[in-house]
Amino acid sequence: MDFLLTKEQKFIKKAAREFALGEMAAVGREFDLNETYPEDIVKKARELDLIGLFIPEKFGGPGLGYLEQAMVMEEFWKVDPGISQQLCSLTFGAEEFILFGTDEQGKKWLEPIFTGDAVMGFAITEPDAGSDTLAVSTTAVKDGNEWVLNGSKVMIGNGTKGTFMLVFALTNPEAPRSRQHSIFIVETDRKGYKAEPMHGKMGLRCSDTAAIYLTDVRIPEENLLGKEGNGFHQLMAFFDRSRAYVSAHGVGLAQGALNMAVKHIRERKQFGKPIGSFQGVQFKIADMAVKVELARNIMYKAAWLLDNNTPDTHVTAMAKMYAARIAVEVVDEALQLHGGYGYFDDYDIERFYRAAKVLEIYEGAKEIEKMIIGRTIIGK
């Protein structure tokens, strides 16, 4: 085992950190409060190859790995969760092209994300189908050499900003349950596509989230991504990869909260001393630091396994579940150490506190991760 980062990886971490501090730190609070889409920051991140680091060069991407993607996301989330979420979501679902698409599809759809202004999203969740993805009822029916899609989706990233979406849809209702769905590429300017922004999120407020309505949306048959009826298995393969670097969201947020807490307790005085001099406070910081380091290690392991072609579903689930949990726990303790000041939105810890909870919900709720881990250990 080698725990040392390469020279290139250290450079990437440094570049991501400097970008986050230079571009996000000053505007994160304002963008969150006003639900402002970070358009200029998105453009700069594209130019610096700080998005979709795992996407191969043949598809226009940086051609690095999931570990590099995770490291960049960790650095971003230390500074501002909302803008970082938007930057991560620009390539949300790209794994489907890499794993199951043709080279022609990958080049056509992914390259413009880096060379132009394309933005993708993955429309999975429905009003009555969240964790139970096999309950998705949006339909795709073959009509000649076209597919016709009808249905609705909710809480979809980039629903209004995206130029194309991957849509998880029902195609074979009479087949066994795990073979009923397929994945399609849908341009958002097609007739019948409608997206409405969903406002009022507790956190990550500057990232684009929308409800999507598909009414007789026609797409050519070549917009099927992968095999018909293989959508569920393709979706699970995607989660086995995306959850590795989404766990970095939790690690970054927790580390950012810890950094804020350390700064505050060094400066804040009570009873004539900095509160950081009290043993009880030092114990709290120690517990927080241990949690962050353990989460970082399993996150690195999950990403490393992917980059070495040995993906491990239950390790990835562990990384996502644990990183999300410690993000919630660490940010809660960090706000406690800020006292009453942490409860006001002119302190960044308040924004981090609101952002943390969604980590235990999206990209697989913590209960789903526990099911995966339990079934892997015990057997189905």
Number of C-alpha atoms within 10 A of each C-alpha: 3 4 8 8 10 9 8 10 16 14 12 19 21 15 15 22 21 14 21 25 15 12 19 22 16 13 14 23 22 13 19 23 14 10 19 17 18 22 10 9 18 19 14 13 17 19 13 13 15 24 23 29 21 21 24 18 13 13 22 19 23 18 15 16 18 25 24 24 25 31 26 30 31 29 28 32 27 27 28 28 31 28 30 27 21 24 23 23 22 24 22 22 20 23 22 20 21 18 13 16 18 13 12 10 19 23 18 13 19 25 19 15 21 24 12 12 13 17 22 27 25 24 27 23 21 22 12 13 15 18 17 11 18 18 17 22 21 20 23 26 16 15 12 9 10 17 21 18 26 19 18 22 24 23 21 22 24 26 30 21 20 21 18 21 24 22 24 26 28 25 24 18 13 8 11 9 13 14 19 21 30 25 29 26 22 24 18 21 11 14 13 14 20 18 21 13 18 16 12 8 16 14 21 26 27 25 26 25 23 22 22 22 20 22 15 18 21 23 22 16 16 13 17 21 23 19 14 16 22 18 27 20 14 21 19 12 17 19 19 20 23 22 26 32 27 27 32 32 32 37 36 29 34 35 27 26 28 24 16 20 23 17 13 18 22 13 11 14 13 10 6 7 13 14 19 22 12 12 10 11 14 15 12 14 21 11 12 22 17 12 20 22 15 16 28 24 13 21 31 24 20 31 30 19 18 20 17 10 8 11 19 15 22 20 21 31 27 23 31 32 26 25 32 29 21 24 33 23 17 29 29 20 20 28 23 15 22 20 11 9 14 20 16 11 13 12 15 20 26 22 26 29 25 18 23 27 19 17 23 23 16 15 17 18 17 20 13 17 24 16 13 19 19 13 12 12 10 7 8 7
